[in-house]
Amino acid sequence: MPKKEKGKLRIIALGGLNEIGKNLTVLEYADDIIIVDCGLGFPDEDMPGIDIVIPDFTYLEENCDKIRGMVLTHGHEDHIGAIPYFLRAMNVPIYGTNLTLGIIKNKLAEHVLPFEPQLNCVKAGQTVRLGSFAVEFIHTNHSIADACCLAITTPLGVIVHTGDFKLDVTPIDGDMMNITRLGEIGRKGVLLLMCESTNAERAGFTPSERKVGKSLEYIFTSNKDKRIVIATFSSNVHRVQQIINVSAAHGRKVAITGRSMLNIVGAAVELGYMNVPEGVLVDINEIRRYKPEELTLVTTGSQGEPMSALYRMAFGDHSQVTLGRNDLVVLSSSAIPGNEKLVGRIINELSKNGVSVLHDAVVEVHVSGHACQEELKLMQALTRPKYFMPIHGEYRHLAANRELALDMGVEDGNIFISDIGKVLEIDSKGARFSGTVPAGKILVDGYGVGDVGNIVLRDRRHLAQDGIIIVVAAIDADEGLLVSGPDIVSRGFVYVRESEELMDEVRNIAAIAINRCIDAGDVVDRMHLKNSVKDDLSRFLYSKTKRKPMVLPVIVDV
């Protein structure tokens, strides 16, 4: 009889659970670790000034010698965006499909790394051996080309990680998800299914991407006299391909604007994932040579991101494009949760300028790239897993996916809704949660990675909400004298020129507090002196204004 494996398989999500984005999953067996995806997230409203959010890599850094490789499901930012930051500390082999690696290469060109990254191109159907694991890449449909789910063979059984997927029976690239292979794997037995949950609350099936093509045809036919500006996700290569096809059919030239759009379309064309008829694409700087009705502009900014190309167009800051009544803007996307206000702001601004706007609520110009309930059930029916772990979503999405698993016959005790840092342990005796590892959010602000934490964010929120008052004074500690000041500087609290009486009172309160400490002989204890000024001013200002500005005393000893 074959020897029964006695080791333990550990599954740890360092991102992507109870949140949107930042997807990163760790699989560990004995002395081998593999990483599935390494994405970024976007800052919440309570993170002022933060550019992006990445996973905490502490656990991986502590176990760097065990990492055998990183495998990628597809090229969206929430799955690959944190790779440049990961590679600053760890050089591990990375495996992904052609377009995924093409996008990563463009990203890495903007970062300085201490070594040449190990990027290994794989094709759907190929298997990669990484220590105790064998990872098979299986073709799926998603809103970006070259997406795969993963069948990961471990010493204890097969884990299927779906990545992001949908079942599109009429995909733009003509290649449907490989449900045959998933069924074969399911018949042999699947230990654990890790299934995406983004659309787990939505009934039915996700519409085909071709549906957008029909809507685009209607829009172009109905607006022959207008310049058409279409904003969509830069990574949706199939959507951009359809826009180019419809534009070419209507005799229009296509100009592309927006940094990420140019990068990804450039990579897709170079790698053969997009087919652009000769003479259709024109440089954005040449659009003045054509009549408005002869042009289609494809742009970034569908989420209302400040400083995106569409945002700059809407507010009149784009150097090449000025929008007016002869333009039609199409938002070919849906707002990511949290971005609704930003998108609404752009629509309002465009409308004020007389620009016609079409979006998903008006005409079907967007379909999701994520599986709805019937497709999620199909994935479970194909794989027939023993254990089930919903991934990729907020808790309500994970819980909805759990209900689908129960409907499909998975035992309640075999379904595990996890959290980032939580360890799911599987061995020959069963599966259970077993402890935690360091996990959380690392904030990226400009070139700084992790140097902005809760204390800095708290100060930023405080400054944003209540402003700051700076008290500057000079004292002679030896003589026990207040030599100059206190001078008061106010920012974001009140308009000083209209509040001179209040500022005079603030100056007097600060002077009294400083002199009281001098008289008591407390000037040596500089912290006590500053706290006295801060406490007295805070009480006074709150009694007068019901506001709590940050009070910052600057005491100089002369």
TORVEX-400822 format. One line per 2 residues: number of its first residue (from 1); for each residue x, y, z negated of C-alpha. Coordinates in nm, 4 decimals. Layout:
BEGIN
NUM	X,Y,Z ~ ...
end
This chain:
BEGIN
1	0.0000,0.0000,0.0000 ~ 0.1262,0.3540,0.0717
3	0.2512,0.5498,-0.2229 ~ -0.0133,0.7891,-0.3573
5	0.0930,1.1523,-0.3783 ~ 0.1067,1.2803,-0.7335
7	0.2065,1.6397,-0.6633 ~ -0.0106,1.9465,-0.7027
9	-0.1258,2.1738,-0.4229 ~ -0.1687,2.5376,-0.5250
11	-0.3753,2.7889,-0.3265 ~ -0.3266,3.1547,-0.4243
13	-0.4831,3.4587,-0.2580 ~ -0.2739,3.7735,-0.3078
15	-0.5303,3.9788,-0.1143 ~ -0.8544,3.9543,0.0806
17	-1.0825,3.8472,-0.2061 ~ -1.3314,4.0891,-0.3646
19	-1.2099,4.3478,-0.1139 ~ -1.2043,4.4211,0.2582
21	-0.8598,4.3811,0.4162 ~ -0.5176,4.3139,0.2655
23	-0.5475,3.9450,0.3561 ~ -0.2667,3.7235,0.2293
25	-0.2908,3.3603,0.1160 ~ -0.0163,3.1453,-0.0359
27	-0.0091,2.7657,-0.0154 ~ 0.2385,2.5913,-0.2431
29	0.3352,2.2264,-0.2858 ~ 0.6391,2.1231,-0.4945
31	0.9280,2.3400,-0.3692 ~ 0.7580,2.4541,-0.0480
33	0.5543,2.7704,0.0099 ~ 0.3875,2.8952,0.3265
35	0.2105,3.2294,0.3705 ~ -0.1023,3.2807,0.5804
37	-0.1304,3.6398,0.7098 ~ 0.0074,3.9561,0.5514
39	-0.2337,4.2435,0.5982 ~ -0.2939,4.5922,0.4693
41	-0.5994,4.7652,0.3279 ~ -0.7163,5.1232,0.3418
43	-0.7354,5.3519,0.0383 ~ -1.0541,5.4024,-0.1609
45	-1.1986,5.7454,-0.2318 ~ -1.0294,5.7393,-0.5731
47	-0.6814,5.7143,-0.4148 ~ -0.6124,6.0729,-0.2989
49	-0.3086,6.1095,-0.0753 ~ -0.2531,5.7366,-0.0291
51	-0.1924,5.6216,0.3302 ~ -0.2352,5.2444,0.3053
53	-0.2589,4.9678,0.0455 ~ -0.0530,4.6471,0.0641
55	-0.0456,4.3297,-0.1489 ~ 0.1805,4.2899,-0.4496
57	0.4670,4.0654,-0.3300 ~ 0.6114,4.0039,-0.6787
59	0.5247,3.6328,-0.6889 ~ 0.6710,3.5755,-0.3434
61	0.9890,3.7664,-0.4265 ~ 1.0313,3.5545,-0.7400
63	0.9941,3.2372,-0.5286 ~ 1.1614,3.3587,-0.2099
65	1.3848,3.0506,-0.1842 ~ 1.0739,2.8291,-0.1561
67	0.9127,3.0149,0.1359 ~ 0.9323,2.8072,0.4541
69	0.7502,3.0509,0.6791 ~ 0.4585,3.2849,0.7462
71	0.1805,3.1877,0.9875 ~ -0.0547,3.4448,1.1409
73	-0.4142,3.4032,1.2543 ~ -0.4370,3.7183,1.4721
75	-0.3091,4.0702,1.5244 ~ -0.5477,4.2941,1.3294
77	-0.4013,4.5381,1.0767 ~ -0.5793,4.3708,0.7851
79	-0.3876,4.0525,0.8707 ~ -0.0448,4.1754,0.9893
81	-0.0176,4.5397,0.8796 ~ 0.1905,4.4736,0.5655
83	0.4553,4.2635,0.7435 ~ 0.7059,4.5533,0.7833
85	0.6916,4.6115,0.4049 ~ 0.7199,4.2389,0.3318
87	1.0277,4.2115,0.5544 ~ 1.2068,4.4839,0.3597
89	1.2569,4.2347,0.0784 ~ 1.2323,3.8898,0.2385
91	1.3499,3.7478,0.5696 ~ 1.1348,3.4456,0.6500
93	1.0378,3.2913,0.9851 ~ 0.7074,3.4274,1.1204
95	0.4858,3.2270,1.3563 ~ 0.2103,3.3763,1.5683
97	0.0626,3.3817,1.9151 ~ 0.1994,3.5973,2.1946
99	-0.0195,3.9078,2.1590 ~ 0.0016,3.8975,1.7790
101	0.3815,3.9036,1.7920 ~ 0.3757,4.1712,2.0644
103	0.1793,4.4025,1.8334 ~ 0.4135,4.3224,1.5430
105	0.7205,4.4071,1.7527 ~ 0.5738,4.7504,1.8263
107	0.5092,4.8023,1.4542 ~ 0.8568,4.6906,1.3515
109	1.0132,4.9346,1.5980 ~ 0.8993,5.2122,1.3614
111	1.0748,5.0561,1.0605 ~ 1.4412,5.0048,0.9789
113	1.5082,4.6507,0.8571 ~ 1.8340,4.5125,0.7173
115	1.8155,4.2098,0.9508 ~ 1.6686,4.0865,1.2781
117	1.3204,3.9429,1.2038 ~ 1.2583,3.5791,1.2950
119	0.9524,3.6000,1.5221 ~ 0.8506,3.2645,1.6693
121	0.5863,3.2515,1.9428 ~ 0.3368,2.9627,1.9361
123	0.0395,2.8713,2.1523 ~ -0.3024,2.7446,2.0516
125	-0.2775,2.3669,2.0231 ~ 0.0805,2.3751,1.8992
127	0.1853,2.2416,1.5559 ~ 0.4665,2.3868,1.3454
129	0.6368,2.1880,1.0670 ~ 0.7226,2.3989,0.7593
131	0.8585,2.1893,0.4717 ~ 0.5753,1.9795,0.3271
133	0.3253,2.1492,0.5584 ~ 0.2331,2.1042,0.9240
135	0.0335,2.3949,1.0693 ~ -0.1762,2.3470,1.3832
137	-0.2975,2.6609,1.5644 ~ -0.6523,2.6223,1.7018
139	-0.8043,2.8721,1.9459 ~ -1.0980,3.0800,1.8187
141	-1.2938,3.3824,1.9395 ~ -1.2626,3.7165,1.7648
143	-1.2567,4.0870,1.8559 ~ -0.8910,4.0547,1.9535
145	-0.7317,3.8117,2.1960 ~ -0.5102,3.5207,2.0891
147	-0.6883,3.4598,1.7581 ~ -0.6493,3.1196,1.5917
149	-0.7727,2.9271,1.2945 ~ -0.5262,2.6974,1.1201
151	-0.5401,2.3286,1.0348 ~ -0.2739,2.2855,0.7674
153	-0.1731,1.9289,0.6892 ~ -0.0475,1.8904,0.3312
155	0.0620,1.5839,0.1335 ~ -0.2873,1.5771,-0.0234
157	-0.4961,1.6342,0.2872 ~ -0.5897,1.8890,0.5527
159	-0.6786,2.2500,0.4747 ~ -0.8651,2.4462,0.7415
161	-0.8161,2.8250,0.7232 ~ -1.0608,2.9876,0.9649
163	-0.8992,3.3307,0.9880 ~ -1.1506,3.5745,1.1379
165	-1.3732,3.4090,1.3984 ~ -1.7028,3.4025,1.5830
167	-1.8550,3.1544,1.8263 ~ -1.8713,3.3301,2.1631
169	-1.9862,3.0908,2.4347 ~ -1.9324,3.3576,2.7033
171	-1.6057,3.5230,2.5950 ~ -1.4336,3.7807,2.8130
173	-1.1230,3.5637,2.8548 ~ -1.3369,3.2597,2.9480
175	-1.1994,3.0465,2.6642 ~ -1.4499,2.9422,2.3980
177	-1.3482,2.8482,2.0437 ~ -1.2081,2.4937,2.0358
179	-1.4950,2.3345,1.8437 ~ -1.3982,1.9940,1.9851
181	-1.0671,1.9973,1.7992 ~ -1.2320,2.1213,1.4800
183	-1.4788,1.8327,1.5031 ~ -1.1951,1.5820,1.5459
185	-1.0205,1.7186,1.2379 ~ -1.3483,1.7095,1.0451
187	-1.4063,1.3421,1.1308 ~ -1.0638,1.2536,0.9920
189	-1.1434,1.4401,0.6707 ~ -1.0874,1.7973,0.5494
191	-0.9744,1.8481,0.1902 ~ -1.0499,2.2209,0.1721
193	-1.2190,2.4707,0.4007 ~ -1.1169,2.8345,0.3496
195	-1.3827,3.0197,0.5455 ~ -1.4172,3.3905,0.6217
197	-1.7200,3.5639,0.4688 ~ -1.7445,3.9102,0.6294
199	-2.0869,3.8517,0.7889 ~ -2.2126,3.5830,0.5494
201	-2.5146,3.7985,0.4612 ~ -2.6262,3.8288,0.8245
203	-2.8656,3.5707,0.9648 ~ -2.8368,3.4122,1.3082
205	-2.5461,3.4261,1.5523 ~ -2.3127,3.7130,1.6377
207	-2.3882,3.8417,1.9920 ~ -2.1372,3.7843,2.2691
209	-1.8881,4.0549,2.3634 ~ -2.0438,4.0472,2.7120
211	-2.3518,4.2159,2.5669 ~ -2.1435,4.5297,2.5261
213	-2.0487,4.5063,2.8933 ~ -2.4159,4.5273,2.9946
215	-2.4658,4.8318,2.7702 ~ -2.1579,4.9975,2.9213
217	-2.2920,4.9369,3.2718 ~ -2.6190,5.1068,3.1751
219	-2.4341,5.4030,3.0191 ~ -2.2126,5.4574,3.3253
221	-2.5062,5.4265,3.5645 ~ -2.7153,5.6757,3.3623
223	-2.4373,5.9338,3.3209 ~ -2.2784,5.9656,3.6640
225	-2.2371,6.3410,3.6251 ~ -2.0502,6.3348,3.2920
227	-1.7011,6.2604,3.1719 ~ -1.7320,5.9574,2.9436
229	-1.5186,5.9345,2.6305 ~ -1.5268,5.5975,2.4556
231	-1.3853,5.5453,2.1066 ~ -1.3252,5.1898,1.9929
233	-1.0857,4.9807,1.7862 ~ -0.7472,4.9837,1.9543
235	-0.7028,4.6121,1.8888 ~ -1.0210,4.5143,2.0754
237	-0.8422,4.4325,2.3984 ~ -1.1501,4.2672,2.5493
239	-1.3601,4.5787,2.4857 ~ -1.0992,4.8013,2.6513
241	-1.0815,4.5550,2.9423 ~ -1.4573,4.5845,2.9933
243	-1.4369,4.9642,2.9826 ~ -1.1645,4.9579,3.2495
245	-1.3642,4.7135,3.4652 ~ -1.6841,4.9223,3.4519
247	-1.4886,5.2438,3.5144 ~ -1.3170,5.0937,3.8191
249	-1.6516,4.9676,3.9537 ~ -1.7891,5.3229,3.9282
251	-1.4832,5.4794,4.0914 ~ -1.3498,5.6388,3.7746
253	-0.9927,5.6830,3.6580 ~ -0.9127,5.5780,3.2991
255	-0.6872,5.7739,3.0627 ~ -0.5868,5.6392,2.7234
257	-0.5110,5.8546,2.4206 ~ -0.4238,5.7761,2.0608
259	-0.0979,5.6272,1.9393 ~ -0.2246,5.2830,1.8350
261	-0.4396,5.2541,2.1496 ~ -0.1388,5.3259,2.3712
263	0.0785,5.0769,2.1795 ~ -0.1678,4.7874,2.1849
265	-0.2910,4.8378,2.5409 ~ 0.0717,4.8656,2.6513
267	0.1555,4.5362,2.4804 ~ -0.1580,4.3658,2.6179
269	-0.0875,4.4732,2.9758 ~ 0.2793,4.3767,2.9495
271	0.1942,4.0316,2.8112 ~ -0.0821,3.9664,3.0627
273	-0.3814,3.9899,2.8271 ~ -0.5298,4.2781,3.0260
275	-0.5722,4.3129,3.4000 ~ -0.5760,4.6737,3.5170
277	-0.6527,4.7395,3.8866 ~ -0.3796,4.9417,4.0521
279	-0.4308,5.3165,4.0419 ~ -0.7062,5.3096,3.7757
281	-0.4944,5.4103,3.4761 ~ -0.3742,5.7712,3.4723
283	-0.1674,5.9632,3.2210 ~ -0.3649,6.1803,2.9796
285	-0.1548,6.4784,3.0905 ~ -0.2880,6.4431,3.4479
287	-0.6609,6.4483,3.3761 ~ -0.6988,6.8114,3.4922
289	-0.6413,6.6881,3.8465 ~ -0.9771,6.5080,3.8413
291	-1.3381,6.6163,3.8155 ~ -1.5080,6.5290,3.4823
293	-1.7371,6.2717,3.6478 ~ -1.4309,6.0922,3.7865
295	-1.2845,6.0187,3.4421 ~ -1.3225,5.7810,3.1503
297	-1.1191,5.8486,2.8376 ~ -1.0499,5.5625,2.5959
299	-0.9508,5.6853,2.2516 ~ -0.8882,5.5976,1.8911
301	-1.0905,5.7516,1.6087 ~ -1.4046,5.5375,1.6072
303	-1.3870,5.5355,1.2246 ~ -1.3634,5.9136,1.1991
305	-1.0023,5.8967,1.0797 ~ -0.8593,6.2459,1.0253
307	-0.5875,6.3265,1.2819 ~ -0.7036,6.0479,1.5165
309	-0.7404,6.1464,1.8831 ~ -1.1229,6.1668,1.8701
311	-1.1128,6.3696,1.5476 ~ -0.8786,6.6197,1.7108
313	-1.1035,6.6371,2.0175 ~ -1.4122,6.6977,1.8028
315	-1.2483,6.9821,1.6105 ~ -1.0763,7.1381,1.9113
317	-0.7207,7.0411,1.8165 ~ -0.6396,6.7970,2.0981
319	-0.3724,6.9355,2.3315 ~ -0.5097,6.7766,2.6510
321	-0.8839,6.7295,2.5947 ~ -1.1509,6.9903,2.5204
323	-1.5021,6.8486,2.4820 ~ -1.8203,7.0265,2.5876
325	-2.1654,6.9838,2.7385 ~ -2.0340,6.7876,3.0372
327	-1.9004,6.5129,2.8114 ~ -2.0584,6.1983,2.6686
329	-1.8890,6.0405,2.3654 ~ -1.9592,5.6719,2.2987
331	-1.8673,5.5281,1.9575 ~ -1.8200,5.1625,2.0485
333	-1.7801,5.0374,1.6919 ~ -1.9600,5.0127,1.3611
335	-1.8460,5.2079,1.0572 ~ -1.6299,5.0087,0.8170
337	-1.7841,5.0316,0.4664 ~ -1.6634,5.3574,0.3126
339	-1.6100,5.5340,0.6469 ~ -1.9741,5.6304,0.7075
341	-1.9241,5.9941,0.5999 ~ -1.6160,6.0349,0.8203
343	-1.8013,5.8982,1.1240 ~ -2.1039,6.1150,1.0458
345	-1.8827,6.4225,1.0239 ~ -1.7447,6.3636,1.3743
347	-2.0932,6.3027,1.5195 ~ -2.2176,6.6254,1.3605
349	-1.9235,6.8272,1.4893 ~ -1.9602,6.6879,1.8420
351	-2.3329,6.7622,1.8383 ~ -2.2679,7.1229,1.7287
353	-2.0496,7.1654,2.0375 ~ -2.3229,7.0360,2.2675
355	-2.1529,6.7004,2.3296 ~ -2.3854,6.4032,2.3841
357	-2.3100,6.1151,2.1464 ~ -2.4097,5.7488,2.1702
359	-2.3416,5.5021,1.8904 ~ -2.4494,5.1546,1.7832
361	-2.7695,5.2768,1.6169 ~ -2.8838,5.4247,1.9518
363	-2.7625,5.1719,2.2077 ~ -2.5850,4.8351,2.1717
365	-2.2271,4.9468,2.2304 ~ -2.0703,4.7253,1.9650
367	-2.0859,4.3647,1.8523 ~ -1.9083,4.2199,1.5517
369	-1.6075,3.9949,1.5783 ~ -1.7143,3.7973,1.2718
371	-1.9318,3.4883,1.2355 ~ -2.2876,3.5240,1.1093
373	-2.4670,3.2603,0.9020 ~ -2.5369,3.0040,1.1750
375	-2.1753,3.0103,1.2953 ~ -2.0479,2.9784,0.9385
377	-2.2741,2.6762,0.8938 ~ -2.1452,2.5337,1.2207
379	-1.7873,2.5652,1.0932 ~ -1.8841,2.3716,0.7820
381	-2.0709,2.1098,0.9858 ~ -1.7675,2.0580,1.2103
383	-1.5111,2.0305,0.9316 ~ -1.7213,1.8632,0.6575
385	-1.4891,1.9696,0.3756 ~ -1.4660,1.8133,0.0301
387	-1.3863,2.1499,-0.1300 ~ -1.4942,2.4938,-0.0128
389	-1.3368,2.8354,-0.0813 ~ -1.4949,3.1485,0.0717
391	-1.2372,3.4129,0.1673 ~ -1.2185,3.7579,0.3319
393	-1.4835,3.9761,0.1731 ~ -1.6258,4.1513,-0.1278
395	-1.7876,3.9400,-0.3976 ~ -2.1349,3.9641,-0.2414
397	-1.9962,3.8241,0.0849 ~ -1.8180,3.5406,-0.0949
399	-2.1333,3.4597,-0.2916 ~ -2.3455,3.4540,0.0262
401	-2.0966,3.2141,0.1866 ~ -2.1165,2.9958,-0.1245
403	-2.4949,2.9706,-0.0796 ~ -2.4437,2.8559,0.2790
405	-2.2042,2.5846,0.1573 ~ -2.4647,2.4636,-0.0926
407	-2.7220,2.4476,0.1896 ~ -2.4748,2.2392,0.3912
409	-2.4433,1.9833,0.1110 ~ -2.1152,2.0832,-0.0552
411	-2.1377,2.0018,-0.4263 ~ -2.1658,2.3028,-0.6541
413	-1.8606,2.1936,-0.8553 ~ -1.6526,2.1752,-0.5369
415	-1.7060,2.5402,-0.4376 ~ -1.4526,2.7895,-0.5696
417	-1.4997,3.1672,-0.5541 ~ -1.1536,3.2896,-0.6433
419	-0.9912,3.6280,-0.6997 ~ -0.6531,3.7721,-0.6096
421	-0.3794,3.6194,-0.8232 ~ -0.5985,3.3293,-0.9344
423	-0.4538,2.9813,-0.8722 ~ -0.6693,2.7010,-0.7300
425	-0.4935,2.3732,-0.8070 ~ -0.5711,2.0472,-0.6269
427	-0.4281,1.7051,-0.7080 ~ -0.5380,1.3419,-0.6961
429	-0.7704,1.4033,-0.9934 ~ -0.9636,1.6895,-0.8339
431	-0.9609,2.0677,-0.8037 ~ -0.9714,2.3391,-1.0671
433	-0.8569,2.6928,-1.1423 ~ -0.5249,2.6938,-1.3262
435	-0.3807,3.0242,-1.4415 ~ -0.2825,3.3342,-1.2484
437	0.0208,3.4916,-1.0816 ~ 0.1102,3.8634,-1.0488
439	-0.1210,4.0274,-0.7944 ~ -0.2706,4.3662,-0.7227
441	-0.2436,4.6719,-0.5023 ~ 0.0777,4.8443,-0.4004
443	0.0153,5.1969,-0.2756 ~ 0.2052,5.3416,0.0191
445	0.2339,5.7204,0.0337 ~ 0.4567,5.8462,0.3142
447	0.7929,5.6722,0.2799 ~ 0.7212,5.5791,-0.0819
449	0.6154,5.2210,-0.1500 ~ 0.4866,5.1503,-0.4986
451	0.6129,5.4731,-0.6514 ~ 0.2572,5.6015,-0.6877
453	0.0677,5.4177,-0.9611 ~ -0.2317,5.4658,-1.1872
455	-0.0777,5.7562,-1.3804 ~ 0.0053,5.9529,-1.0646
457	-0.3410,5.8814,-0.9185 ~ -0.5019,5.9930,-1.2431
459	-0.3089,6.3215,-1.2247 ~ -0.4067,6.3690,-0.8592
461	-0.7742,6.3138,-0.9395 ~ -0.7447,6.5518,-1.2336
463	-0.5861,6.8186,-1.0134 ~ -0.8450,6.7660,-0.7397
465	-1.1386,6.7903,-0.9787 ~ -1.0295,7.0637,-1.2217
467	-0.7133,7.2341,-1.0928 ~ -0.4082,7.3308,-1.2958
469	-0.2926,7.6121,-1.5237 ~ 0.0839,7.6574,-1.5715
471	0.2096,7.8480,-1.8746 ~ 0.5645,7.9826,-1.8384
473	0.7410,8.1304,-2.1410 ~ 1.0980,8.1942,-2.2590
475	1.1946,8.1693,-2.6263 ~ 1.5087,8.2273,-2.8311
477	1.5114,7.9340,-3.0703 ~ 1.8018,8.0716,-3.2764
479	1.6374,8.4094,-3.3339 ~ 1.2844,8.2667,-3.3498
481	1.1521,8.5015,-3.0817 ~ 0.9191,8.4821,-2.7834
483	1.1471,8.6584,-2.5351 ~ 0.9222,8.6788,-2.2278
485	0.5770,8.5688,-2.1209 ~ 0.3767,8.3751,-2.1416
487	0.3002,8.4109,-1.7708 ~ -0.0024,8.2244,-1.6377
489	-0.0204,8.0583,-1.2949 ~ -0.3551,7.9102,-1.1879
491	-0.4210,7.6827,-0.8877 ~ -0.7546,7.5197,-0.8064
493	-0.9157,7.6416,-1.1310 ~ -1.0427,7.9979,-1.0818
495	-0.9677,8.2784,-0.8398 ~ -0.7304,8.4826,-1.0552
497	-0.8107,8.8244,-0.9059 ~ -1.1760,8.7818,-1.0008
499	-1.1016,8.6368,-1.3467 ~ -0.8449,8.8775,-1.4896
501	-1.0231,8.8998,-1.8240 ~ -1.0187,8.5220,-1.8625
503	-0.6502,8.5086,-1.7665 ~ -0.5696,8.7735,-2.0266
505	-0.7433,8.5631,-2.2902 ~ -0.5501,8.2553,-2.1744
507	-0.2249,8.4508,-2.2040 ~ -0.3130,8.5617,-2.5575
509	-0.4130,8.2100,-2.6693 ~ -0.0837,8.0700,-2.5341
511	0.1188,8.3449,-2.7043 ~ -0.0547,8.2811,-3.0382
513	0.0151,7.9059,-3.0120 ~ 0.3840,7.9634,-2.9309
515	0.4317,8.2200,-3.2106 ~ 0.2571,7.9906,-3.4570
517	0.5092,7.7169,-3.3809 ~ 0.7975,7.9674,-3.4035
519	0.6771,8.0899,-3.7425 ~ 0.6417,7.7317,-3.8662
521	0.9957,7.6477,-3.7511 ~ 0.8693,7.3900,-3.4943
523	1.0493,7.5325,-3.1911 ~ 1.3151,7.2602,-3.2039
525	1.0458,6.9984,-3.1430 ~ 0.9784,7.1016,-2.7851
527	0.7114,6.8336,-2.7317 ~ 0.5142,6.9576,-3.0342
529	0.5373,7.3132,-2.9011 ~ 0.4076,7.2155,-2.5589
531	0.1271,7.0025,-2.7055 ~ 0.0164,7.2924,-2.9267
533	-0.0119,7.5230,-2.6246 ~ -0.1872,7.2530,-2.4212
535	-0.4392,7.1637,-2.6955 ~ -0.5285,7.5246,-2.7798
537	-0.5735,7.6237,-2.4163 ~ -0.7730,7.3105,-2.3281
539	-1.0192,7.3761,-2.6123 ~ -1.0534,7.7419,-2.5209
541	-1.1013,7.6821,-2.1477 ~ -1.3593,7.4111,-2.2032
543	-1.5560,7.6350,-2.4420 ~ -1.5524,7.9160,-2.1851
545	-1.5950,7.7270,-1.8561 ~ -1.6903,7.3655,-1.9390
547	-1.3941,7.2642,-1.7207 ~ -1.0821,7.0713,-1.8098
549	-0.7937,7.1874,-1.5893 ~ -0.4533,7.0298,-1.6278
551	-0.2484,7.2540,-1.8591 ~ 0.1252,7.2431,-1.7914
553	0.3443,7.4442,-2.0361 ~ 0.6957,7.5298,-1.9143
555	0.9039,7.6526,-2.2110 ~ 1.2556,7.7811,-2.1386
557	1.5150,7.8325,-2.4140 ~ 1.7388,8.1357,-2.3517
end
